Amino acid sequence: MQRIVNRHGLDMPKLGLGTWPMLGDECTRAVTEALDLGYRHIDTAAAYNNEEAVGAAMAQSQVPREQIHVTSKVWWDRLNPEDMRASFDNSLRALRSDYVDLFLIHWPAQDWDLARTIDTLVALKEAGRARAIGVANFPLALVREVVEVMQAPLAAMQVEYHVALSQANLLDFARRHDMALIAYSPLARNKVSEMPAIQRIAARHDVPPTQVALKWLLDQAGVAAVPKASSRANQLANLASLELRLDDEDRALIAGMPKNQRLVSPAFAPCWDEA
Ligand SMILES: NC(=O)c1ccc[n+]([C@@H]2O[C@H](COP(=O)([O-])OP(=O)(O)OC[C@H]3O[C@@H](n4cnc5c(N)ncnc54)[C@H](OP(=O)(O)O)[C@@H]3O)[C@@H](O)[C@H]2O)c1
């Protein structure tokens, strides 16, 4: 499987498994199956309430822990230093591990001490308990402040990214700073299956539309994707996207699609204008 490796301590397979909103046994079963199929990148978060289920799957698996990349995240209401450290400790306990491969701030907060939050994040990396650190759902101005002004060694940003939503500015920034961009909701929650341009490309290659949407992301330098798939069939189909070869005509068709369909924007989301 292709990997993204960067100077900030990241070494991550490009294709991962999203776990939200799976819980309990369903989540353990799906992660166990994914590990059996060859997935080595699992995306979870404190807020998903499924880290224990992910930890159980890893504990049962024959795959050694060091071969699995695990991302977890701290929720935006736990960003003062004490709460963040407690949330992080809890994540490690639930995951039955003494480190995570990537630890992210899940969303920016509105009223917070950004410098103290980032210092705490960086301290987790310096202690070796988070092998790499990053942010999710940060608009460009904020990620620029953290990386360029505060000089925090961020290895990755995780944002909504798919064929119907441009992230050109963030991607450009990520590449200039040797950061990975991890695409969440990479299938636009399976809306890609109903998009005519994607259907047309899929028909030409005789594959499902989801594979076209995923491979378009995975072909991009520095981009990873974490589709959530609960069934073995969908997990296998998503893995098969790695074999697909898109051509210039396919890419031109996708480039011509409207790119303003943001699906994830809860009440606490930041202003996306500059994203
Ligand atoms: N950082 C953040 O704020 C944030 C926000 C949202 C999501 N995420 C992460 O990103 C992951 C993925 O995002 P998402 O769940 O929003 O959307 P998504 O991965 O784009 O779509 C998931 C949906 O697509 C279906 N699906 C998966 N593979 C398929 C296939 N081959 N054919 C047909 N349908 C398929 C799944 O169905 P089945 O389950 O039935 O297979 C599920 O209904 C989450 O699980 C989470 O880990 C992070």
The ligand as an ORCA input file, in Angstrom:
! r2SCAN-3c Opt
* xyz 0 1
  N     -12.248     15.066     11.418
  C     -13.547     15.176     11.306
  O     -14.155     16.163     11.759
  C     -14.318     14.110     10.586
  C     -15.631     14.372     10.167
  C     -16.313     13.359      9.503
  C     -15.709     12.121      9.277
  N     -14.428     11.886      9.719
  C     -13.773     10.575      9.512
  O     -13.886     10.233      8.133
  C     -14.515      8.960      8.009
  C     -15.284      8.873      6.718
  O     -16.204      9.930      6.558
  P     -17.785      9.724      6.467
  O     -18.169      8.491      7.214
  O     -18.388     11.015      6.848
  O     -18.078      9.552      4.903
  P     -17.603      8.605      3.714
  O     -16.482      7.750      4.104
  O     -17.471      9.492      2.533
  O     -18.898      7.702      3.440
  C     -19.305      6.667      4.277
  C     -20.535      6.000      3.654
  O     -20.188      5.426      2.389
  C     -20.563      4.061      2.386
  N     -19.559      3.319      1.615
  C     -18.275      3.080      1.943
  N     -17.655      2.381      0.976
  C     -18.576      2.153      0.017
  C     -18.563      1.472     -1.228
  N     -17.441      0.900     -1.685
  N     -19.712      1.424     -1.961
  C     -20.834      2.034     -1.504
  N     -20.924      2.696     -0.331
  C     -19.803      2.754      0.421
  C     -20.592      3.624      3.832
  O     -21.486      2.548      3.942
  P     -21.196      1.223      4.838
  O     -20.772      1.687      6.170
  O     -22.486      0.528      4.817
  O     -20.101      0.438      4.203
  C     -21.107      4.885      4.503
  O     -22.512      4.962      4.397
  C     -15.367      8.853      9.290
  O     -15.720      7.520      9.546
  C     -14.423      9.448     10.295
  O     -13.451      8.483     10.682
  C     -13.717     12.871     10.349
*
